[in-house]
Amino acid sequence: MADTKMRIRHGLTALAAIVATAATLPHVARAQGATTGEPATANLEAREWFRNAKFGVFLHWGLYSELGGSGSAGVAEWIMQDNKIPADKYERLARFFNPVAFDADAWVRSFKDAGARYIVITSKHHDGFAMFDSKVSSYNVVKATPFKRDPIAELAAACRRQGVKLFFYYSQLDWHHPDYYPRGRTGHAAGRPETGDWEKYLDYQDAQLRELLTQYGPIGGIWFDGWWDQEKTPLRDRWRLDRTYRLIHQLQPAALIVNNHHHAPFPGEDYQTFERDLPGENSMGYSGTASIGRLPLETAETMNGSWGFNLVDDKYKSPETLVRTLVGAAGRNANLLLNTGPMPNGEIQPENLETFQKIGEWLKANGRSIYDTRGGPTAPGDWGVTTQLGKTVYVHLLRKHQGRVVLPIKGKVASARLLDAGTPIGIAARGGDIELSGIPPIGNSWDQIIELRLR
């Protein structure tokens, strides 16, 4: 792609973005209460809904799905960066993107049957391609592909019909836009000119966010990623987060904002997400600086090693492992956001659908110990976790035991029984602890659940 051609196209769209965004900004500041930062009532209610939801589905789908990885697990949606594909060459993928098997209602039905209460889909990933009908960029699924349809609009309509909330992932990082300059940690092989206007890029970003918040009805929120690309600069001022967050909350007060920046939440954010780790863990090395705050929590996890569709990554986690992850998240006051990478033809991977079905079967039998609960009175341990709803405590045993478990639970326990069979379990007070005895072997159970009724 010639620098001039790309410059003209993005220059025009950036100008439109500036006009569309700037006209509302004084209004945004007044509506949001910039000096107090107090969330609206609708926002607080949405946070409580989110705490209760417990399970969501993440969808990484875009032009990168056509390439199916590059021969090593994990790249997928990063293939433009990892294989050093120039932007003009990568643009050609749009000519071949035609997911004729896409069925929004079938997607939502499968995820709802799996027990998911919300869906997060990539509206724009790091490659800069919009998976929605953007008016400020022709580099989008409606204008640049033979598909000519807006899958985000179809998915939003299907979610409304089936009572599932829809969130939009949006990458702050952009390997395609010429005004994303100076470069951050990535995107140096895209062949873009080494010039640009950062403020114009942010205006473009906010204009696309405005489209997402005004074209598709009420949404659950915006799931940001890519902030970390500019981590060695004065970040919060550089990214203009206060202005962008006010814009979102003004347009949809109930919309929740999360940012996958791997730090403690910034002002204006509504919940905290952890990438491929449960809150309090740091096995992936992303959460070393992320102290756990008081906001709702979420763990985002993959079914294999990749977020986007990857032909060669067949290291799928078992349904048992993923259910245990869901239980571990619930015991830490967090939701599980479980990812699948749809195939380029618009179908969900069959292996993933089978896993979703098994998770759904487990939740139908045991969901009352997960949905609407909070982390229980006992801290998570090697043995498992506890969840609590009112005066009912659920003890989730995830490891083999010797028929007895001692837990530090205050208050008197009126009864204890196995959730699945109703078998009574022995109860005895041991100082400040409760001893549960006569517990049958865990056997092949993914999660042996004991229901405690408190007096």
N, C-alpha and C positions, 0 to 999 in steps of 0.2 A: 504494500500500500504506500502510495506517495504521501510524504509528510503533509503536503499542501491539501490533498484531498481529505485526509483525516482531520486536519486542522479546521477546514471550512465546515465540515459536518458538525464537529463538536463545538465549534465556535457559535454556530447558529443555535444549537440546542442549549448551550450554556446560557446564551442571551435570553432564550425563552424561560429558562429556569430562574434566572435572576428576576425577571419581571413577575413570574408566577409566585415566587417566594417572598420577595421584598414587600409586596403590597400588603401582606398580612402581618408582618412582624410586630409592629407596635400593638396591634390588636392581640397578638399572642401573648406578649408580655403582660398586658393588663388582665387577660383572662386567666393566666396561670398563676399570678401572684408571685412574680419573680423574686421579691424580697423575702417572702416567707418560705417558699418551696413546699407548702402544705399540699398533699395530694387531695384530689377531689373525692367526695363520698363514693362516686361510682368506681373510682380507682381502688379505694380501700375494699369495697365489696368484691371487685374483681380479684384482688389479691387473695381474699378468703376462698373464693371459688377455686382459684389456682391451687391453694393449699389442699383443698379437698379432692382435686382431680386425680392426682397420684400417677396417672399413666398417660403418656402422649406418644405420638409417632412423628419422627423426623424424616423428611424426604429431601435427599440431595439429587436433583435432576436438572440437567442442562446439556449444553453442547458437548461437554466432556463425556457424557454418558455414551456417545457414539463410539468413542475410542476404546472403552472398556478396559482402561488401565494401559500400562505400557510394558507389561512383562514382569512387574514386581508388585506385590501387594501393597496397598496403602496410598498409591499416588492418585489414581482415578480423577477426582475433581481438581487436583493440582497438576494435571498432566501438562498444561500449557507452561507452567513454571518449571517443572521437573525435567521436561524434555526440551526446554528452551525454544518453544515454538513462537516465532514472531507473530505479532498481532494480525498482520495481513494474511498470513497463511492460516492462522486459526479461524479467521472470519469465514473461510470457505466451508467450515462445518455447518454453518447455518443453511447452506444450500441443500444439505442432505438430511436435515432434521425434520422428520415427518412421522410423528408417533401416532399412526392411524389406529392403533389398538387402545389408545387412551380412553378410559371410561371413568369419569370422575365419581359417579355414583357407586360403581363397583369398588373403587379404591376406598371410599369413605365407609361403605358397608363392611368391607373386610376389616378395617381398622376399628370400627365401632364394635363389631362382633368379637374382636380381640380384647375389648375392654377399654380401649383408648377413649379419653374424654376430649383430647385436643390434638391438632395436627400442626406441625411447623414445616413449611415448604420454602425452598430456596427461590426467592423472587429474583435475586441477582447474586451470583457468586463472584469470586475474585476475578474471573475472566471478563467481567463487565457486561455479560450478555443478559438482557432483561427477559425473564420468562413470563412477562405480562405485556399488555398493550401500552407501552410507554409513549406519551406524546412528545417527550423532550429528547428522545433518542430513536433513531431508526434501527438501531442495533437491538432488535427485540424479536420475539417469537412470531408475532403477527406480521410484521413488515419484512422480515429478512428470511423467512423460511417458507417452504411449500405447504407447511401445515396451515398457516393463515388463521389459526384459531388462538384464543386466549385461554390456556389451561388454568390460569389462576382464577379467571372469572367462572369457569365451569366448576372448579373445585370449591370456590366460595359458595356458589349456588347449591351444590350437593351437600356441603356442610350445614347450610341453613336448613335444608330439607330434612336432614337426619339428626339435627341437634348436636353437632360436634363443632367446637370452636376452632377457628383457623387463625394461625399466626404466620407472619411473613419473616423469614430469614432475609437479611439484607447485608451485603458485604460493604463495609466502609472502604476497604481496599479495592482497587480497580486496576488490573493489569492492562486494560485496553484504552482507557480515557487519557488523552494527551495532557490534560490539565492536572492529572494526579502527579504533581511535581512540587518539590524534589522527591525523588524515589525514596521509598522506605527500605525495608530489608529484602524485599522481593520485587519481581517484575522487571529486572534490569535487561533481560534478553528479548523484550517484546518489540524492539525496533522503533520505539517512539522517540520523538525529538527530545533532547535534553533541555527542554524549556517547558514552561507551563505556568498557569495562574491558579494557585491553590484555592483561593477564595472562590473562583469560578467553579472549581470542582465541587466545593462544598455546597454552592448554590444548586448545582446540578443534582447532587445527592439529595438535598432537601426537596427539590422539585419532584424527584421520583418518589420520595417518601409521601409527599402530598398526594400523588396519584394513587399510591397504594392505600392511603387512608380515606380517599374520597370516591374511588371508582368501584369498590367491592363490598360496600355495606359495612356494618359493624364487624370488627375483627377482634381477635383475642389480644394481639399485640405485635411488637416488632422485636425480632431476635437478631441483634447486631453481632457482627464478627469482623475481624480485620484491623481493629484498633491497634493491636500489638505490632502492626507493620511499621508504625512510626514511633516505637517505644523509646527511642533515644532522643526525642525532642520534647519540649514542654507540652505534654499531650493534651490535657484537658482544654487549654486555651487553643492549641493548634486545631483540634477537631471541632471546636465550637459546640461542645456537647450541650451546654445549657440552652443555647438557642434551638438546636435540633430537638432536644427533649421537650422543650416548651411547645414547639410546633406540633409534635405528636400528641401531647396531652391536651392541647387546645382543640385539635381536630376531632379527637376521640378520647374524652376524659377517662373512659373505662379501659382503654388499651394499655397493656402492660409493656414495659420496656425492660429488656435484659441485654447485657453486653458481655460477650465471651472474651473478656480482656484478661482473665486470670488474676484479677486483683479483687480486693474488697469492693463492694458496690460504690459507685459514685452517686452524688446527689441527682435525683430525677429518675433513677432506676428503681424498678418495682420488684424484681426478684433476682436471685443470684444463681448462676449455672456453673456446673463443674464438668469439664470435658473429660470423659472416660475415667472418672474417679468418683467415688462416693464422698460426700462432704467430710472433711477431716482427714482424708487420705491424699497421697501425692505420688502414687506409683508411676504416673506418666510424666511427672516433672513439671506439670503446668500450674499447679496450685500452691507453689511454695510461698507465695506472698498473699494468698487469698484467705484471710481470716473469715470465719463464718459470722455473718451479721444476723440481724433480727428479721430480715426480709424472708419471704418464701424461698425455698431452695429447689434445685433441680440437678439431676445427673443426666448428661447426654452420653449415650453409649451406642456402639456399633454392633451389628449382628456378626460381622466378620472383622477384618482389619481396616476396611475401606468405608468411606462415607458415600462416595458415588459408586455407580455400577462398575465392577471390576471382574472381567472374565476369568482371571487366574487366581483370584483370592477366594478359595473355597474353605477357608478355616473358620467355618461357622460355629458360633457358640451354641451350645445345646439349649433347648427350651428350659431344662432344669437350671442351667447356669443363669439364664436371663430372668427366670422367676425369682431365683435367690437374690439377684441384683435388685429387682423390683422390691422385694421384701426388705433387703438391706437399706435401700433408699427410704422406704416408708418408716423404718425404725430410726432414721436420722432426720425425720421431718422433711424429706425431700420427695419429689416426683422422679419417675424414670421417663426420659425422653429417648425412645428406642428408634434407631435409624434404619432405614432401608433405602437402597439406591435403585429407583425404577430403571427398567431397561429402556434403550432408545426407542423401541417401538411403542412405548407407553404402558407396558405391562409391569406388574410387580413380580420380582423374581419368585418362582415357584417354591424354592427352598424357604424363602422368607415368609410366604403366605402360610406354609405348613407350620412354621414356628409360631406365627401370630395366632393361628387356630388353636394350638396347644396352650398358649398363654391364656387365650380367651376361655378355654375350658377350665383351666385352673382358677381363673378369677370368678367364673360363675359359681364355683363351689366354695371359694374362700374369700371372695372380694369384700365381705363385711369386715374382715380383719385388716383391710388395706384402705378402701375408700373412706374419706371423711375423717380418718384417724389422724392422730399426732404421734410423735415419738413417745414411747411409753416411759414409765417411771424408772426403768433400769437402763443404764448405758449399754450400748452394743458391746458384745464380746465375742470370743471365738465360738461360743455356744450358739449365738444368734442375736435376736433383737426383740424388743417389745414395742407394741403399738397400743394406743388407747383411744377409746371413744366413750366419753362420759365416765360411768363407773365400771366400764368393761375394759379389762386389760387382756391383750392377746400376747401370749408368749410364743415366739416363733423359734423353734429349735431346729437349727440348720446343721448340727453336727451330732455324731453318735454320742450316746450318754450311757450311764450305768443304771438308769431307771429312776434317778433322783436329780433334782436341780435345786440349788439354793440361790434365791434372788433377793436383793435389797429392796423390798417393797414396803412402803409405809402404809398403815391402815389395815383394817381387818378384811380378810378375804372370806366372803360368804360361801363361795362354791368354786370348784375347779373341774373342768371336764375337757376331753378332747373335742375339738370343734367338728371334726368329720364324723365321728361315731357316737359322740355323747357319753363316752366312757368316763365315769367319775375318776378323779385323780386325788390322791391323799394330800392333805394340807396340814402343816404344823408350823407354829411360830418358833423361830430360833433367834432369840434376842430381837434385833431390829430387822431380821430377815424372815423370809417365808421359804419353807422347804416343801417342794412338790415331790411326791413319791409315788411309787407304783405306776410309773410311766412305762408303757410298752416300748419295745425296741423301735427305733426310728425306721428300720428296714429300708425300703426303696423310696420312702416319702421324700419329696423335694423340700418340704417344710412341714414339720410336725407342729401343729398349732394347739395350744392349750388356752381355753377361754376362762379367765378369772372374773368372777363377779365380786366387786367390792361392796362392803356394807355402806 
